[in-house]
């Protein structure tokens, strides 16, 4: 790596995902194996895969909890991506710390995990900063450095793509509908239409509810996502006082997908933390969804 090039080091291994190289690989391998031995899950993904190989641009919703809780749900997305010829990714996350000036990116350099370095898509960075979007998009390495959600996606991508891919990290602080629609419009304008591109949008679902309430609320909201109805989505959020960390990012995903003429969505997997550890008094919901 050239001297002076921006490098975002890993900060959340040993917290949200395993600390060491071999542990990361074995953990993700175990998740993929669980899919392989589950006839129902494997059949679903094999069926879905038949419909996506002709698509150049796809969108996935994936969680960002600790691997021990949300890793299996995340693996459904990456198991599918492993079947697709794509080396160009955008990862959109909510700003959990509230430090972003609005929409934050890193436009050049590398991110590092224990599995190696990944290049930022500098061409896309240039597009986002130089095509009348610079008042809306900000270069903000600090906010991206202290947030965990994008970093937790990278080991999955490295597991299936090694380090032969590039990506654009985007942090969305404002979660309102207008911001989400504008961000989606910008991404639709900026992404290269001649290349295969995957937008990964990361959000967890309801936080710290009783098991039954979490399932009920999340089921209603997922129904809005699957119908790709952003107005109904925000109405459900408000009426049910929901606690998603990245609801605006999900709205951006819905609008981006529709802008790319992808108007269908499929639920790949939904679980709560209570399904993993048995504690149903206070759970978090996790979902993987594909838009195509």
N, C-alpha and C positions, 0 to 999 in steps of 0.2 A: 504494500500500500504506500502511495506517495506521501512524503512528509508534508504536513500541513493540511491534509485532507480531513474533513470533518468525520469523526467516528463517534457513534453513540454506543457506549458500552452496555452490556447487559447488567441489570440491577435486580431482577426479580426471580432469577433461578435460586432454588432453595427456599422460595416463598410460595410462588404460584405454580411453579413447575420444578422438576427435579434439578438438583444442583450440578450434577456432573454429566459429561458426555454420554457415558455408557448407560446411566440411569434414564436419561431422556429417551434414548433410542429404545430401550427395553420397555419403558412405559407406553410409548406410542405403539410399539409392535404389539403389546398386549391388547390395547384398544382395538387395533385392526383385527387381531385374532378373534376377539369377542364378536365382532361383526361376522367374520367368516363362519363361525360355528353356530350363529343364530340364523336359522333358516328364514325366519320372517324378515329380519333386518337385511340380510344378504339379498333376498329376493326383491325387496323394495329397491335397493340401490342398483341392482342389475337392471331392473325395469326402467328406472329413471335414466340410467346411463345411456340407454338406446335413444333417448330424445335430445340429449345435450351435445352429442358429438358434431352436429351440424351447426351449432351456435358459436358465433365468434365472441360475443360478449355475454357474460353471465354474472349474476349477483347471488351471493350467499349471506345468510345471517347465521352467526356463530357466537357462542358465549365466550366469556373471558374469566370465569372463576378459576379457582385452584384446580389443577388437573385431577386431583382425587375426587372432586365433585362433578365438574363439568367436562372433563376430558373425553369421556365416552361419547357424550352428545356432540362435542366438537369433531370427533373422529369421523362422524357420518359425512360431514362436509369434505374433509380431506381425503377420505376414502374415494369419494366421487371425483375430486380434483385430480387424483392420481390416475384416473382414466382419461384425462383431457390433456391435449397438447397445448399447454399454456405456460408461458414463463414471464408474464407481465401482470402484476397484481397491484391493486389499490386496497389499502386497509384503512377503514374509517372507524374511529372510536369516539365515544364521548370523553369529554375532559372531566375526569373525576376530582381534580384538585382546584378547578376554577381559576387557573392562572392564564389560560389562553385569551388573547385579545378578541377572539371570535372563532375563526377557522385557521388552524395552524398546520404548517407543513415543515418538513425539512426538504430542501430542494436539491441537495447534493451530498455526497459522501457515502458512508456505510453505517449499517447497524451490525452489532456483533452479539451473538449468543455463544454458549459453550460449543455449539456445532460449527461455528465459523462466521465469516463476514458475508453480508448481503448488500448488494449495491442498491442505492436509491435510483429511481428512474429520473435522471436529470433532464431528459427531454420533456417529460410530462411536467416536471417542476418548472421548466422554462415556460411552457404553455400556460400554466396556472398563474404565473407571475407577470406575464407580458402581453396577455390578450385582454386587456381592460378588466382583469379580475383582481389586480393587485390591491385595490382598496378593500376587497372582501377577504382575500387570502393573505396570510401573514407568515413569514419565515420565523419560526419560534422553536428552536431546538430545546430550550429549557422545559417548556410544558410537555413536550414529547418525551423528554428524558425522565421526568418524574412520574409519568403515568405508566401503568403496568399492562394495559389491555392489548396494545399492539404487539408488544414484546412477546406476550404469551402465544400469539399466533405463529410466530416465526419458526419455532422448532418443528411444528407440524409441517410447514412448507419445506423446511430443510430436509425433513425425513423423506418426503416423497420426491422432491426436486433437487436434492443435494443443495448446492449453492448456485445452481445454474438458473437463477431468476433475478429479476429486479422488481422493486416495489416502490410505491409512494405512500408514506404514512400521513394520515390526515386526522387531526383532532378537532372535533366539533363541540364548542362550548354551548352556544345558544341552541336550544332544542325546540324552538317554536316552529310552527308550520311554515311561515314565510322564509325563514332562514333555510330550512330543509329543502324547500322547493327551489330556492335560488342556488344552493349548493349542487343539487341534482342537475339543474340546467347548465351550470358551469362544467360539471364533470361530463355531461353529454357532449358539450362543445369541445372539450379538451382531449378526450380519450382518442387514441388513433383507431379509426374505424377499420383499417386494413389489417390490424393485428388482433390476435386473440387476447382478450383482457378479462380478468375476473375482479369484480369488486367484492371484497370481504367486509361486511359490516358487523361489528361486534357489540352486543348488548346482552346483559343478563335480563331476566324477566322479574316478576314480583319478588320483593325482598321481605323476609322476616314476618311472613304470615303463617297461620296454621295451614296444615297440609291441604285440607279440603278447600279452604278459601283461595289458596294460591292456585290450585288446579282450576277452580271455577273462573277466577278472574283472568288468568292467562289464556284459558280456552277461548273466552269471549274475544280477547284481543287478537289472538292468533287467527281467529275467524276473519277479522277485519283485514289482517295482513294477507291472508290467502285470497281474499277478494280484491286486494290491491286498492282499497278504498281509503284514501288518506283522511277524508273528512269524517268518516265513521270511526276511523282509528283514533283520531284526537278526541272525538266525542266520547268514546268508550273510556279513554284515559281519564278524562275529566269526571265523568259520571261515577267511575269506580275508584277514584282517588288512587291511581296506580303508582307504583314505585319503581318503574323501570329506570335504569341509569342512562340508557341510550335510546330513548323513544324517538328523539329527533333524528338520530342516525338511521333508525329503521324507516322513518318517513322519507329520508333522503334516498334510501335504497329503493323504496317503492316507486318514487318519482323518477329516479334514474332508470330503473328497469322499464317503466312505461315509455320513457323517452327513447329507449333503445328498442322499442317495439316488442319487449318481453312482458306479456300481460298475464302470465300464469305463475302460480306459486304452489309449492308442494312442501308440506311438513315432513321433514325427515325423521326428527326425533324430539321428544319432549320428556324431561324428567325433572324432579326436584331434588334438592339435597337430602330430603327425607327419604327418597327412594334409595339413596346410597348409604346413609348412616343410620337409618331407622328412627331418627328424631323427627317427629311430625308436629311438634309444638311450635317451631319457628323454622321455616324453610325458605330457600331461594329457588326460583324457577329458571330452567335452562332450556333453550330451544335451538334447533338447527332447521333452517328453512332455505329452500332454493327458489329463486325467481328466474323464469326462463320464458 
